Amino acid sequence: MIASTTIPEPTTKPKRKPTARRGNGEGSIYQRADSRWCASVTLGYNAVGKRVRRTVYGTTKGEVQEKLGRLSTSKLDGTLCEPNKMTTGEFLARWLADVVKPTKRVTTATTYAGVIKKQILPRIGGIPLTKLTPMHIQNLYRLLSETARSESTSRRRQVHNLLHGALDQAVKWQMVPRNVCDAVERPRHVQAEMQVLSSEQASALLAAAEGDRSEALFTMALTTGMRLGELLALQWRDVDWEGRAVAVRYTLNDCKGVFVLGEPKSKSSKRRVSLDTLAVEALGRHQKHQMVEGFGRSEFVFCNTAGMPWRRANLHKNAFKPLLKRAGLPDIRFHDLRHTAATLMLTGGVHPKIVQQRLGHANISMTLDLYSHVMPGMDAAAADVVGGILRAGQAKLKLVSETA
């Protein structure tokens, strides 16, 4: 019988030759069958949790190591972005849904959506976001300038501001390394020409509106300078009969057929506006007419025959444009009534600061910039006032010297 033998286990394991370990995301370097060297680096994970890697190639190992080092540095400073096939249009839709709609007013989001759909998508919507260049943006502005009246300078600036804000977000999301709008010439700002009615023309407008169901609306526009959206949003509870004033709390917008009461244009737009006798009397007559018509319970001061707020398009077509024609006045915008009110106040000697507050401008510089066309006359009047004071002083001194 052969005795079994047991081989004792070694008390210590043989030492292995230490190997260098790559750091997380450092990448792997190896030589391919075609003799080229190759390296990969992990960028991170995409929206569905899949790991994303970037691969570089070189003829030598040293060349690949250098490229890998540059990639790693770019990854650390945030300039290395995940390559993707998302188009500019797809990104703008994502930005609109994730950023604009949750943070902006409904009217702003609706306006952005319209600009993207009509002005941007047909021209650059199909370009991959990572392939978008300053030349694409500059060409977009040129195309907009060559189209219809709707693509005015203000529209091109609106497109620029929208794109700049959206691409800023793309940079924050690390989808692109830079905002290409920074390298584009911003469309030049050209102030829209305003048509201001003279005092005689404004009086003719009110005379033509006398007895009309829209008389109070136009009286309020010319005496207060309120914006159309602010007037249409005005409710009877906002009218202080004893204090002879109205509180501007909302602005009314028509978003694809749906009325939306929103915050005024700016913080300073929320204001209290004093009324003169002309406006108070017109509002009083208007309220009585509404009660006779059966709309006395409507919460809105200016409503249509259904007791609902007027739609801007219907107001312009059925009330404002016919009124201008009856009064024999030029075809102006409703917003020009606001400019007329401001001009009448300034030429009448009202201090610009008061005009600013009544109009709801954010600062007085905005008021002065908009209505600089009336400043020459005020400047001449100021010169006459100062000259008159000095001449009176000189005459007084002369009188004293003569009697001494």
PyMOL commands that set and color helices and strands:
alter all, ss='L'
color gray80, all
select helices_A, chain A and resi 61-77+88-103+106-124+129-131+134-145+153-172+180-183+199-209+215-224+228-233+236-238+267-269+277-293+312-327+335-347+352-359+364-370+372-403
alter helices_A, ss='H'
color red, helices_A
select strands_A, chain A and resi 28-31+37-45+51-58+239-240+245-248+251-255+258-262+271-274
alter strands_A, ss='S'
color yellow, strands_A
deselect
rebuild
show_as cartoon
